[in-house]
Amino acid sequence: MRMERSRILVVEDCPNAREGMQLVLNREYDVDTVPSAEKAMLALSERDYDLIILDVGLPGIDGYKFCAGLSVQEKFANIPVIILTGRSDIEDKLIGFSVGAKDFLSKPVDFRELKARILVHVQKRRAEAKNRTQIQVGPFRADSIRQTASYVFEGKNVDINLSPLEFKLLYFFLTHIDQAMSREQLLDNVWGHSRNVADRSVDALTSKLRQKIGPFSQLIQAAPGIGYKFLRPQENLNDALSSQNAIKKIA
């Protein structure tokens, strides 16, 4: 089975540098390039990336500030960042590492060295992902190997009886918390690229999943004009519990 290509985001304001890196790296990776931190954030909101190559001297928000912002956001903090700069002072490197960068390269970049460093970080990220078979998000627990899931409600552990597709959808939601996902993205990641089903299959499967996660069904929200979003349980847990208790009292 052919391994899925890793996705790399290059944030570089120099058009020639962007073009050069895309030409060199496209042979082994899926590469997107943007000229600013603002456009990088837009790209990150629309697609998942395995690594970021980040120039320091960006217009507007510079690379250091952008990297620092990523490091404090849970959904982006684990993406390795390789910082590029025209300066090689040790102080610059220390700043880069202090804001969360995993690596540091001085310009002009030697593409052989860049590719070698990318490979190290991509392989490490894959190994870490492979070891993270069990995840816990708020009251939810899921095991990608055993294909089992459960949630804790009123102090009790409740097993969720899921079909393989329902499990894949829940697991994808739990690993993409608070991200608006299009139906096309959900189809690709749950059914796979070779699927032959309609977009509305997502609606049907999401409806079934809502029923099976019981008191937390409201965490799955429609994203108008896009698809669906799974809200962060920690921020909505009390509302879900209150709703459930209210239903019990009425009954």
C-alpha positions as CSV (number, residue, x, y, z in Angstrom):
1,M,0.0,0.0,0.0
2,R,1.4,3.4,-1.0
3,M,2.0,5.7,1.9
4,E,0.1,9.0,1.8
5,R,2.2,11.9,0.9
6,S,2.9,14.4,3.8
7,R,1.7,18.0,3.3
8,I,4.0,20.9,3.7
9,L,3.1,24.6,4.0
10,V,5.8,27.1,2.9
11,V,5.4,30.6,4.3
12,E,7.8,32.8,2.3
13,D,7.3,36.3,0.9
14,C,9.9,35.9,-1.9
15,P,8.3,34.6,-5.0
16,N,11.5,33.0,-6.4
17,A,12.2,31.2,-3.1
18,R,8.6,29.9,-2.9
19,E,8.8,28.6,-6.5
20,G,12.1,27.0,-5.9
21,M,11.0,25.1,-2.8
22,Q,7.8,24.0,-4.4
23,L,9.7,22.6,-7.4
24,V,12.2,20.8,-5.3
25,L,9.8,19.4,-2.6
26,N,6.8,18.6,-4.9
27,R,8.6,15.4,-6.0
28,E,8.1,13.9,-2.5
29,Y,5.5,16.0,-0.7
30,D,2.2,17.9,-1.3
31,V,3.3,21.5,-1.1
32,D,1.3,24.7,-0.7
33,T,3.0,28.1,-0.6
34,V,1.8,31.4,0.8
35,P,3.5,34.9,1.1
36,S,2.3,36.0,4.6
37,A,1.3,34.8,8.0
38,E,-2.2,36.0,7.4
39,K,-2.6,33.7,4.4
40,A,-0.9,30.9,6.2
41,M,-3.6,31.0,8.9
42,L,-6.2,30.8,6.2
43,A,-4.5,27.8,4.6
44,L,-4.2,26.1,8.1
45,S,-7.9,26.6,8.6
46,E,-8.7,24.8,5.3
47,R,-6.2,22.0,5.3
48,D,-4.1,19.8,7.7
49,Y,-0.3,20.1,7.4
50,D,2.5,17.8,8.6
51,L,5.2,20.5,8.6
52,I,5.6,24.3,8.1
53,I,8.6,26.0,6.5
54,L,8.5,29.5,7.8
55,D,10.5,32.6,6.8
56,V,11.2,35.1,9.5
57,G,11.1,38.3,7.5
58,L,7.4,38.3,6.5
59,P,5.4,41.4,5.8
60,G,2.9,42.2,8.6
61,I,3.2,39.5,11.2
62,D,6.8,38.3,11.2
63,G,7.7,34.6,11.4
64,Y,8.6,34.6,15.1
65,K,5.2,36.1,16.2
66,F,3.4,33.7,13.9
67,C,5.3,30.7,15.2
68,A,4.6,31.8,18.8
69,G,0.9,32.1,18.0
70,L,0.8,28.5,16.6
71,S,2.6,27.1,19.6
72,V,-0.2,28.1,22.0
73,Q,-3.1,26.7,19.8
74,E,-3.8,23.1,20.5
75,K,-4.7,22.2,16.9
76,F,-1.4,23.6,15.5
77,A,1.1,23.2,18.4
78,N,2.2,19.7,17.2
79,I,3.0,20.8,13.7
80,P,6.9,21.0,13.4
81,V,8.1,24.4,12.2
82,I,11.4,24.9,10.3
83,I,12.4,28.6,10.5
84,L,14.3,30.2,7.7
85,T,16.3,33.4,8.1
86,G,19.0,35.4,6.4
87,R,20.8,35.8,9.8
88,S,22.7,33.0,11.5
89,D,23.3,34.6,15.0
90,I,22.9,32.3,17.9
91,E,20.4,34.9,19.4
92,D,18.2,34.4,16.4
93,K,18.2,30.7,16.8
94,L,17.4,30.9,20.5
95,I,14.5,33.2,19.7
96,G,13.2,30.7,17.1
97,F,13.4,27.7,19.5
98,S,11.8,29.8,22.3
99,V,8.7,30.4,20.2
100,G,8.2,26.8,19.4
101,A,10.3,26.1,16.2
102,K,11.7,22.6,15.9
103,D,14.5,23.5,13.5
104,F,16.4,26.4,12.1
105,L,18.1,27.0,8.7
106,S,20.0,30.0,7.5
107,K,19.6,31.5,4.0
108,P,20.6,30.8,1.3
109,V,19.1,27.4,1.9
110,D,20.9,24.3,0.7
111,F,18.0,22.2,-0.6
112,R,19.8,18.9,0.2
113,E,20.0,19.9,3.9
114,L,16.4,21.2,3.9
115,K,15.1,17.9,2.4
116,A,17.1,15.9,5.0
117,R,15.7,17.9,7.9
118,I,12.2,17.7,6.5
119,L,12.5,13.9,6.3
120,V,13.6,13.7,10.0
121,H,10.7,15.7,11.2
122,V,8.1,14.0,9.0
123,Q,9.3,10.5,10.0
124,K,9.2,11.5,13.7
125,R,5.7,12.9,13.3
126,R,4.5,9.7,11.7
127,A,6.0,7.6,14.4
128,E,4.4,9.7,17.1
129,A,1.0,9.5,15.3
130,K,1.4,5.7,15.0
131,N,1.9,5.4,18.7
132,R,-1.1,7.6,19.5
133,T,-3.6,4.9,19.0
134,Q,-5.7,5.9,22.0
135,I,-7.0,9.5,22.4
136,Q,-9.0,11.2,25.0
137,V,-10.9,14.4,24.3
138,G,-13.1,15.6,27.2
139,P,-15.4,12.8,28.2
140,F,-14.6,10.8,25.0
141,R,-12.0,8.0,24.6
142,A,-11.3,6.2,21.3
143,D,-8.9,3.5,20.3
144,S,-8.0,3.5,16.6
145,I,-6.6,-0.1,16.7
146,R,-9.5,-1.8,18.5
147,Q,-12.0,0.6,16.9
148,T,-13.7,1.1,20.2
149,A,-15.1,4.3,21.7
150,S,-16.7,5.4,25.0
151,Y,-17.7,8.5,27.0
152,V,-18.0,9.3,30.7
153,F,-21.4,10.5,31.8
154,E,-22.5,11.2,35.4
155,G,-19.4,9.3,36.6
156,K,-20.1,6.2,34.5
157,N,-18.2,4.9,31.5
158,V,-20.5,4.3,28.6
159,D,-19.4,2.2,25.6
160,I,-20.5,3.5,22.2
161,N,-21.7,0.8,19.8
162,L,-20.4,2.1,16.5
163,S,-20.2,0.7,13.0
164,P,-16.7,1.0,11.3
165,L,-17.8,4.1,9.4
166,E,-19.3,5.7,12.5
167,F,-16.1,5.1,14.4
168,K,-14.0,6.6,11.7
169,L,-16.3,9.7,11.6
170,L,-16.1,10.1,15.4
171,Y,-12.4,9.6,15.5
172,F,-11.9,12.1,12.7
173,F,-14.1,14.6,14.6
174,L,-12.1,14.1,17.8
175,T,-8.8,14.7,16.1
176,H,-10.1,17.8,14.4
177,I,-11.9,19.5,17.2
178,D,-13.5,23.0,16.5
179,Q,-12.6,22.7,12.8
180,A,-15.3,23.3,10.2
181,M,-15.0,20.3,7.9
182,S,-16.6,20.2,4.4
183,R,-18.6,17.2,3.3
184,E,-15.9,16.5,0.7
185,Q,-13.3,16.4,3.5
186,L,-15.4,14.0,5.5
187,L,-16.1,11.8,2.5
188,D,-12.3,11.6,1.7
189,N,-11.3,10.8,5.3
190,V,-14.1,8.5,6.3
191,W,-15.0,6.7,3.1
192,G,-11.6,7.2,1.4
193,H,-10.6,8.7,-2.0
194,S,-12.0,5.7,-3.8
195,R,-15.5,6.0,-2.4
196,N,-18.5,6.1,-4.6
197,V,-21.1,7.7,-2.4
198,A,-23.1,10.9,-2.4
199,D,-22.4,13.9,-0.3
200,R,-25.6,13.4,1.6
201,S,-24.2,10.1,3.0
202,V,-22.3,12.4,5.4
203,D,-25.6,13.8,6.7
204,A,-27.0,10.4,7.3
205,L,-23.9,9.1,9.0
206,T,-23.6,12.2,11.2
207,S,-27.2,11.9,12.2
208,K,-26.6,8.3,13.4
209,L,-23.5,9.3,15.2
210,R,-25.4,12.1,17.0
211,Q,-27.9,9.6,18.3
212,K,-25.2,7.3,19.6
213,I,-23.2,9.9,21.6
214,G,-26.4,10.6,23.5
215,P,-26.1,13.5,26.0
216,F,-23.3,15.0,23.9
217,S,-25.1,15.0,20.6
218,Q,-25.2,18.8,20.5
219,L,-21.4,18.9,20.2
220,I,-21.8,18.0,16.5
221,Q,-22.9,21.3,14.9
222,A,-23.7,22.1,11.3
223,A,-21.3,24.6,9.7
224,P,-23.5,26.6,7.3
225,G,-22.3,26.5,3.8
226,I,-19.5,24.1,4.7
227,G,-20.4,20.9,6.5
228,Y,-20.0,20.0,10.2
229,K,-17.9,20.9,13.2
230,F,-17.3,19.0,16.5
231,L,-17.2,21.5,19.3
232,R,-14.6,21.2,22.1
233,P,-16.3,19.1,24.8
234,Q,-14.6,20.9,27.7
235,E,-16.3,24.1,26.8
236,N,-19.7,22.6,26.2
237,L,-19.8,19.8,28.8
238,N,-21.9,21.7,31.4
239,D,-24.5,22.7,28.8
240,A,-24.8,19.1,27.7
241,L,-25.2,17.8,31.3
242,S,-27.7,20.5,32.1
243,S,-29.8,19.6,29.0
244,Q,-29.8,16.0,29.9
245,N,-30.7,16.6,33.5
246,A,-33.6,18.9,32.4
247,I,-34.9,16.2,30.1
248,K,-34.9,13.7,32.9
249,K,-36.8,16.1,35.2
250,I,-39.4,16.7,32.6
251,A,-39.8,12.9,32.0
